[in-house]
């Protein structure tokens, strides 16, 4: 995982997150129940936050220990794909069983932020615990 790849992924995640939000607000509004529309909004919201997180990780790369920074980016990308992807699929298919996968994505996202903190601590001149 390189900073350039994180920028590419972050930009694509953000663009598709805006599109997903717009689709939910306009395309799904009359097709799904209000509770499923809220699930869609949650997926888009977390996608946008973690797309920005990918860009943040890339922007801070030079100040981080490279190995944990790469892990943070990979965990963040995997987490948002599993979390948001499972919620989008749940709304589109109605398969509630997909909701059981969502917490795994959430855990990966939490681990990504903790790993980013670790990358800062392990960097040369970084804060020492």
Residue pairs with C-beta under 8 A, 6 or more apart in sequence:
1 69
1 70
1 71
1 73
1 74
2 70
3 57
3 58
3 61
4 58
5 73
6 54
6 55
6 57
6 58
6 61
6 73
6 77
7 54
7 55
7 58
9 54
9 73
9 77
10 51
10 52
10 53
10 54
10 55
10 58
11 51
11 55
13 47
13 50
13 51
13 54
13 77
13 80
14 48
14 51
14 52
14 55
16 47
17 44
17 47
17 48
17 51
17 84
18 48
20 40
20 43
20 44
20 47
20 84
20 88
21 41
21 44
21 48
24 37
24 40
24 41
24 44
28 36
28 37
28 40
28 91
29 37
32 40
32 91
36 90
36 91
37 91
39 87
39 90
39 91
40 87
40 88
40 91
42 87
43 83
43 84
43 85
43 87
43 88
43 91
44 84
46 80
46 83
46 84
46 109
47 80
47 84
50 76
50 77
50 79
50 80
50 109
50 112
51 80
53 76
53 112
53 113
53 116
54 73
54 76
54 77
57 64
57 69
57 72
57 73
57 76
57 116
58 73
60 69
60 120
61 69
63 120
63 123
63 126
64 72
64 116
64 119
64 120
64 122
64 123
64 126
65 118
65 119
65 120
65 122
65 123
65 124
65 126
67 119
68 115
68 116
68 118
68 119
68 122
69 116
69 119
71 115
71 119
72 112
72 113
72 115
72 116
72 118
72 119
73 112
74 112
75 108
75 109
75 111
75 112
75 115
76 108
76 109
76 112
76 113
76 116
78 105
78 108
79 105
79 106
79 107
79 108
79 109
79 110
79 111
79 112
80 105
80 109
81 105
82 101
82 102
82 104
82 105
82 108
83 102
83 104
83 105
83 106
83 108
83 109
84 105
85 105
86 98
86 99
86 101
86 102
86 105
87 98
87 99
87 102
89 95
89 98
90 96
90 98
90 99
90 102
120 126
120 127
121 127
121 128
121 129
